[in-house]
Each structure stands twice: as C-alpha cells, then as structure tokens.
Amino acid sequence: MESNAPKNGHDIIVIGASAGGVEALAALAQGLPADLPAAVFVVLHVPAFAPSVLPAILSRKGPMPARHPSDGESIRPGHIYVAPPDHHLLVEAGRVGLSRGPTENGHRPAVDVLFRTAARAYGPRVIGVVLSGALDDGTAGLQAVKMRGGLAVVQDPEEALFSSMPRSALENVAVDQILTLAALGPALADLARTPAPAESEYPMPDRIQTESEIAEMDMAAIESRRDGTPSEFTCPDCHGSLWEVQEGELVRYRCRVGHAYSPDSLLASQVEGLEAALWIALRALEESAAMARRMGERAGQRGHVLLAVRFGQQAEDAHQRAAIIRQALAHEQAEAARGDDPSSLAP
C-alpha cells in the first residue's frame, strides 16, 4: 500500500454501520480531510439485490472519492472503499478483496468480516469504527482489531439513530474513544497520523486467521472449523447444527458450512423465522375455516344436518385459532414499533 502516512501509522480505517448508517456515514465523510493519510473501508448492511448508491452519496458529501472496489485492486490512501451488495469486503496485504463467503449475523457484507480481515492484514495500523445500527454486528470484529493492537472508536450511542451496535461494542470491547459524528472526522485524521505499535507486539491469534479464511471461502478452513462445543441450536440459513465458540467474553455460533451468528443475531433470526411460521399458520387456518364453512353449507343444502354442524364446528375452531395468532402478530408489531429489541415477539 502506497501511503503518505507516517511509517506504521494508523493508515487503515474500517467502518461498520447498519440502520441509520447512511446519515452517519455521510456526516463522517463530510468531516474527513481530502489529504487523509489512510484508506477507508465501509460496510453498510444493504439488501443483496438492491443497487447501492452509497459511494455517490459519500463522494458528494465529502472531499474523498468513494467507490465499490474491484476484487484485487490496490489499496490507495485518500480513498473510500464501499462494500458492494451481497459481497463481503476484505482487507488484504496491499489490496482489496471481495467474497461471497458465508453470511455473518445474517449479513453479506458483514462488519465483522471487514474488521477481522483488516486486523489480520495490518494489525496495530487499523482503526475500527462502529456507527449507528441495530443488533451487534461489528462487536466481534472490533474485538479482533483490539487483539491485534489496533484502535477501537465508537459513535456516541446517545447520538446514534439506532444505538444497539455502538452499545454492544462498548459493553464488550475496550473502546479507545467514544465520539460524536462532528468530532469523528477530525479525530480519525489525527489518529491516522499517529504512529502505531510494532506488529510483533501483537501476534496473530489462530481464530482470526481461520475465520478470515472462512470468509474468503477457503474450503480447508471451513471443513476444519470444529473447535467449538456442539449446541442445541440450528443455523437459520442452512438449518445445520451450530457450534458454540467462546471468544474471550463473547459467545458466537458457527455451522458446518461457515454461517456465523452472535447470540443477539441468532435470536433475531429465530424471531423472524417464528413470525414467518405464524403467518403461514394463519393462512392455513383461515383457508381451513373457509373450506369447512363451504363444505358445511353444501352439506346443509343436501339435508345432512349433523355433517353440516360438524363442519361448522371445525370452521369455528380454525377461526378461533387464527384469531390467537393474529393477536400474537399484532403484539409483535406493536413491540417492534417501540424499539429494535429482537426478542419482542411473544405469542
């Protein structure tokens, strides 16, 4: 990587955001100087098949050019590299990588993947930044940055539109600075010019290496990933068994093919699956009630009184069960409207 930063300066800045992230990233881009002696990498959770206009927004808001990178292109300071939809953004030695490896926390791109691969490649030279977002993607990655001697910076949760991601980082990682968006740009410019510790002081943990290889679709790493404890849970993506992995104070889950979840993200995915199942059950019960009523009407027209009564009872039973499910779904929607708690569904 060609850079005008001090030797071994903090010249790799990785940023993660989710809900409320567009506004936060635009404000941050506005506060960065054009001559920033660092390369900036951004992951924002976006739908897999929707076009992303984030590079255009960031280029318009701030002095640094932003774009979706190509796989393998060289890293250049003073540029912002934005993860394209449905691709993990990887930081490798001197170049940018893209991968369609297993999702993490239900996302591709995932913040944890970006942070972890940057920590692997550049160690103490990395600054990890967690902005507004729901749940906790980025917490495990920020921990990896700290394990490799990098710096951890978090947006002030009181300012964030969605505080879950920055709060999770604060609760689980030894964060170096908590900043408002107005202060974040100038602070990153100062940190980029600050010499970093020697990489030899922070050896590479095997877990960071292996999990980075999983994101790169290294089949040997995926097939050998069995160092956790088998859990009773199944993967929301592929329905395979999940292994529980302890990383310091953090607990995470991975399946046989590499999908990874934090407990909060796993719970949120289970809630989504439960809601989908409830809608399917509601539809099936309403169809059953309608069919029973129709058959009862036909039986009555033919003079089969007892049969018509039985079908009427079946229709009423299905209608009552459907009403219970409707009530549960209405309760879930009301809870979701009051916040982003992933455990709000209470049927």
C-alpha positions as semicolon CSV with decimal commas, in nm:
position;residue;x (nm);y (nm);z (nm)
1;M;0,000;0,000;0,000
2;E;0,142;0,335;-0,103
3;S;0,082;0,592;0,170
4;N;0,189;0,935;0,285
5;A;0,116;0,834;0,646
6;P;0,397;0,802;0,897
7;K;0,574;0,468;0,891
8;N;0,349;0,219;1,067
9;G;0,083;0,487;1,115
10;H;-0,287;0,410;1,163
11;D;-0,349;0,415;0,789
12;I;-0,628;0,154;0,763
13;I;-0,969;0,276;0,883
14;V;-1,257;0,026;0,879
15;I;-1,612;0,144;0,946
16;G;-1,931;-0,053;1,006
17;A;-2,291;0,067;1,014
18;S;-2,645;-0,060;0,972
19;A;-2,978;0,111;1,044
20;G;-2,927;0,487;1,048
21;G;-2,587;0,435;0,890
22;V;-2,635;0,634;0,571
23;E;-2,682;0,956;0,766
24;A;-2,391;0,876;0,996
25;L;-2,156;0,786;0,710
26;A;-2,249;1,098;0,514
27;A;-2,171;1,317;0,815
28;L;-1,844;1,135;0,873
29;A;-1,737;1,169;0,507
30;Q;-1,802;1,541;0,530
31;G;-1,563;1,567;0,823
32;L;-1,270;1,378;0,667
33;P;-0,991;1,582;0,503
34;A;-0,903;1,534;0,136
35;D;-0,542;1,456;0,229
36;L;-0,626;1,187;0,484
37;P;-0,315;0,965;0,500
38;A;-0,524;0,648;0,527
39;A;-0,754;0,427;0,325
40;V;-1,113;0,398;0,447
41;F;-1,325;0,084;0,414
42;V;-1,700;0,086;0,474
43;V;-1,959;-0,185;0,529
44;L;-2,324;-0,084;0,544
45;H;-2,592;-0,352;0,563
46;V;-2,785;-0,335;0,237
47;P;-3,027;-0,574;0,061
48;A;-2,849;-0,830;-0,155
49;F;-3,025;-0,745;-0,479
50;A;-3,074;-0,370;-0,445
51;P;-2,834;-0,125;-0,611
52;S;-2,620;0,075;-0,370
53;V;-2,577;0,449;-0,421
54;L;-2,368;0,492;-0,107
55;P;-2,043;0,566;-0,297
56;A;-2,215;0,851;-0,481
57;I;-2,354;0,989;-0,154
58;L;-2,016;0,980;0,021
59;S;-1,832;1,129;-0,278
60;R;-2,084;1,413;-0,291
61;K;-2,079;1,481;0,083
62;G;-1,704;1,478;0,141
63;P;-1,376;1,554;-0,036
64;M;-1,259;1,191;-0,063
65;P;-1,363;0,977;-0,364
66;A;-1,572;0,671;-0,278
67;R;-1,649;0,367;-0,493
68;H;-1,724;-0,002;-0,497
69;P;-1,383;-0,164;-0,543
70;S;-1,288;-0,447;-0,776
71;D;-1,155;-0,767;-0,632
72;G;-0,776;-0,747;-0,607
73;E;-0,731;-0,376;-0,670
74;S;-0,452;-0,195;-0,488
75;I;-0,524;-0,002;-0,168
76;R;-0,467;0,371;-0,201
77;P;-0,476;0,629;0,080
78;G;-0,729;0,909;0,047
79;H;-0,993;0,676;-0,098
80;I;-1,311;0,525;0,046
81;Y;-1,389;0,165;-0,048
82;V;-1,755;0,065;-0,002
83;A;-1,869;-0,297;0,014
84;P;-2,094;-0,378;-0,284
85;P;-2,425;-0,555;-0,218
86;D;-2,405;-0,928;-0,145
87;H;-2,024;-0,925;-0,114
88;H;-1,802;-0,929;0,190
89;L;-1,538;-0,655;0,179
90;L;-1,194;-0,793;0,272
91;V;-0,873;-0,611;0,353
92;E;-0,565;-0,799;0,238
93;A;-0,198;-0,703;0,233
94;G;-0,184;-0,417;-0,016
95;R;-0,512;-0,492;-0,188
96;V;-0,890;-0,507;-0,155
97;G;-1,075;-0,836;-0,166
98;L;-1,437;-0,927;-0,237
99;S;-1,601;-1,254;-0,140
100;R;-1,939;-1,422;-0,142
101;G;-1,845;-1,633;0,158
102;P;-2,090;-1,742;0,431
103;T;-2,307;-1,473;0,585
104;E;-2,226;-1,348;0,934
105;N;-2,506;-1,234;1,164
106;G;-2,734;-1,282;0,866
107;H;-2,547;-1,027;0,654
108;R;-2,328;-1,018;0,348
109;P;-2,148;-0,778;0,360
110;A;-2,080;-0,815;0,732
111;V;-1,895;-0,569;0,951
112;D;-1,719;-0,844;1,147
113;V;-1,562;-0,983;0,828
114;L;-1,421;-0,644;0,728
115;F;-1,280;-0,571;1,073
116;R;-1,133;-0,920;1,117
117;T;-0,955;-0,932;0,782
118;A;-0,814;-0,581;0,836
119;A;-0,684;-0,688;1,177
120;R;-0,521;-0,993;1,019
121;A;-0,352;-0,795;0,741
122;Y;-0,249;-0,474;0,920
123;G;-0,266;-0,539;1,294
124;P;-0,188;-0,225;1,500
125;R;-0,229;0,004;1,199
126;V;-0,607;-0,050;1,197
127;I;-0,873;0,182;1,339
128;G;-1,213;0,015;1,377
129;V;-1,519;0,241;1,389
130;V;-1,872;0,128;1,482
131;L;-2,158;0,361;1,389
132;S;-2,538;0,353;1,418
133;G;-2,705;0,017;1,372
134;A;-2,934;-0,248;1,516
135;L;-2,814;-0,563;1,695
136;D;-2,439;-0,622;1,729
137;D;-2,256;-0,684;1,401
138;G;-1,908;-0,534;1,443
139;T;-1,856;-0,624;1,808
140;A;-1,659;-0,944;1,743
141;G;-1,467;-0,773;1,464
142;L;-1,379;-0,477;1,685
143;Q;-1,253;-0,721;1,946
144;A;-1,026;-0,871;1,677
145;V;-0,893;-0,523;1,596
146;K;-0,805;-0,471;1,961
147;M;-0,644;-0,815;1,992
148;R;-0,409;-0,718;1,708
149;G;-0,318;-0,384;1,869
150;G;-0,550;-0,158;1,669
151;L;-0,773;0,121;1,794
152;A;-1,147;0,097;1,866
153;V;-1,370;0,400;1,812
154;V;-1,747;0,409;1,863
155;Q;-2,012;0,666;1,779
156;D;-2,176;0,808;2,092
157;P;-2,485;0,585;2,138
158;E;-2,683;0,881;2,268
159;E;-2,643;1,044;1,926
160;A;-2,690;0,735;1,707
161;L;-3,027;0,689;1,537
162;F;-3,003;0,320;1,633
163;S;-2,784;0,264;1,937
164;S;-2,762;-0,118;1,954
165;M;-2,440;-0,162;1,754
166;P;-2,237;0,105;1,936
167;R;-2,374;-0,002;2,275
168;S;-2,282;-0,365;2,210
169;A;-1,929;-0,260;2,117
170;L;-1,899;-0,052;2,434
171;E;-2,026;-0,333;2,654
172;N;-1,791;-0,597;2,514
173;V;-1,475;-0,425;2,384
174;A;-1,219;-0,196;2,549
175;V;-1,306;0,103;2,330
176;D;-1,046;0,379;2,297
177;Q;-1,274;0,670;2,207
178;I;-1,648;0,749;2,210
179;L;-1,717;1,036;1,972
180;T;-1,997;1,235;1,816
181;L;-2,014;1,246;1,438
182;A;-1,896;1,607;1,440
183;A;-1,580;1,507;1,625
184;L;-1,521;1,179;1,446
185;G;-1,371;1,305;1,119
186;P;-1,106;1,532;1,276
187;A;-1,024;1,264;1,535
188;L;-0,966;0,999;1,268
189;A;-0,742;1,240;1,075
190;D;-0,532;1,290;1,389
191;L;-0,518;0,918;1,467
192;A;-0,416;0,836;1,109
193;R;-0,104;1,048;1,159
194;T;-0,020;0,884;1,492
195;P;0,245;0,608;1,481
196;A;0,115;0,261;1,560
197;P;0,288;-0,001;1,778
198;A;0,505;-0,266;1,618
199;E;0,307;-0,558;1,478
200;S;0,541;-0,802;1,652
201;E;0,391;-0,696;1,984
202;Y;0,052;-0,840;1,884
203;P;0,085;-1,193;1,741
204;M;-0,188;-1,332;1,520
205;P;-0,447;-1,542;1,708
206;D;-0,532;-1,863;1,524
207;R;-0,902;-1,781;1,540
208;I;-0,866;-1,452;1,350
209;Q;-0,667;-1,629;1,079
210;T;-0,912;-1,917;1,046
211;E;-1,225;-1,703;1,045
212;S;-1,076;-1,472;0,784
213;E;-1,008;-1,775;0,566
214;I;-1,369;-1,889;0,608
215;A;-1,489;-1,550;0,476
216;E;-1,257;-1,600;0,177
217;M;-1,425;-1,934;0,104
218;D;-1,115;-2,133;0,192
219;M;-1,268;-2,482;0,195
220;A;-0,994;-2,628;0,414
221;A;-1,071;-2,372;0,683
222;I;-1,447;-2,428;0,654
223;E;-1,419;-2,806;0,673
224;S;-1,180;-2,799;0,969
225;R;-1,385;-2,549;1,175
226;R;-1,497;-2,778;1,460
227;D;-1,323;-2,628;1,763
228;G;-1,638;-2,519;1,945
229;T;-1,893;-2,705;2,153
230;P;-2,195;-2,856;1,975
231;S;-2,505;-2,660;2,070
232;E;-2,875;-2,743;2,067
233;F;-2,942;-2,473;1,806
234;T;-2,964;-2,490;1,429
235;C;-2,844;-2,244;1,169
236;P;-3,120;-2,012;1,040
237;D;-2,955;-2,009;0,695
238;C;-2,894;-2,378;0,623
239;H;-3,062;-2,550;0,924
240;G;-2,743;-2,736;1,011
241;S;-2,604;-2,779;1,362
242;L;-2,436;-2,482;1,526
243;W;-2,114;-2,496;1,728
244;E;-2,079;-2,258;2,023
245;V;-1,747;-2,075;2,025
246;Q;-1,617;-1,875;2,320
247;E;-1,403;-1,572;2,226
248;G;-1,299;-1,404;2,549
249;E;-1,624;-1,271;2,695
250;L;-1,808;-1,314;2,363
251;V;-2,008;-1,619;2,261
252;R;-2,063;-1,686;1,891
253;Y;-2,205;-1,968;1,681
254;R;-2,087;-2,122;1,352
255;C;-2,235;-2,401;1,143
256;R;-2,069;-2,666;0,930
257;V;-2,062;-2,453;0,615
258;G;-1,945;-2,134;0,787
259;H;-2,251;-1,920;0,868
260;A;-2,183;-1,728;1,189
261;Y;-2,409;-1,566;1,448
262;S;-2,381;-1,375;1,770
263;P;-2,645;-1,466;2,033
264;D;-2,843;-1,146;1,961
265;S;-2,835;-1,201;1,585
266;L;-2,929;-1,568;1,627
267;L;-3,223;-1,470;1,845
268;A;-3,334;-1,209;1,591
269;S;-3,321;-1,467;1,311
270;Q;-3,520;-1,715;1,519
271;V;-3,782;-1,447;1,584
272;E;-3,803;-1,376;1,211
273;G;-3,846;-1,747;1,146
274;L;-4,115;-1,769;1,412
275;E;-4,303;-1,475;1,260
276;A;-4,287;-1,635;0,914
277;A;-4,419;-1,961;1,059
278;L;-4,703;-1,776;1,231
279;W;-4,808;-1,610;0,906
280;I;-4,806;-1,949;0,734
281;A;-5,013;-2,098;1,016
282;L;-5,257;-1,805;1,000
283;R;-5,304;-1,851;0,628
284;A;-5,356;-2,228;0,667
285;L;-5,613;-2,182;0,947
286;E;-5,811;-1,919;0,756
287;E;-5,817;-2,140;0,447
288;S;-5,929;-2,434;0,664
289;A;-6,207;-2,224;0,816
290;A;-6,325;-2,110;0,475
291;M;-6,320;-2,465;0,336
292;A;-6,507;-2,604;0,638
293;R;-6,773;-2,334;0,606
294;R;-6,819;-2,411;0,235
295;M;-6,846;-2,785;0,297
296;G;-7,092;-2,721;0,580
297;E;-7,309;-2,510;0,351
298;R;-7,313;-2,785;0,088
299;A;-7,393;-3,049;0,348
300;G;-7,681;-2,838;0,475
301;Q;-7,816;-2,792;0,121
302;R;-7,821;-3,171;0,084
303;G;-8,003;-3,222;0,414
304;H;-7,703;-3,366;0,604
305;V;-7,769;-3,168;0,921
306;L;-7,522;-3,345;1,154
307;L;-7,246;-3,322;0,896
308;A;-7,319;-2,950;0,846
309;V;-7,294;-2,893;1,225
310;R;-6,960;-3,078;1,240
311;F;-6,816;-2,869;0,958
312;G;-6,945;-2,556;1,130
313;Q;-6,764;-2,651;1,449
314;Q;-6,443;-2,714;1,254
315;A;-6,474;-2,373;1,091
316;E;-6,526;-2,204;1,428
317;D;-6,228;-2,385;1,584
318;A;-6,000;-2,280;1,297
319;H;-6,131;-1,923;1,319
320;Q;-6,058;-1,904;1,693
321;R;-5,704;-2,039;1,649
322;A;-5,645;-1,790;1,369
323;A;-5,760;-1,509;1,600
324;I;-5,500;-1,611;1,861
325;I;-5,224;-1,599;1,601
326;R;-5,346;-1,263;1,471
327;Q;-5,329;-1,130;1,827
328;A;-4,971;-1,256;1,865
329;L;-4,866;-1,094;1,537
330;A;-5,033;-0,766;1,633
331;H;-4,849;-0,773;1,967
332;E;-4,516;-0,832;1,791
333;Q;-4,577;-0,539;1,555
334;A;-4,662;-0,311;1,847
335;E;-4,344;-0,415;2,032
336;A;-4,131;-0,366;1,720
337;A;-4,272;-0,016;1,676
338;R;-4,139;0,076;2,022
339;G;-3,781;-0,033;1,957
340;D;-3,539;-0,275;1,790
341;D;-3,549;-0,547;2,060
342;P;-3,506;-0,878;1,870
343;S;-3,684;-1,072;2,143
344;S;-4,006;-0,874;2,130
345;L;-4,219;-1,148;1,975
346;A;-4,432;-1,303;2,247
347;P;-4,702;-1,526;2,102
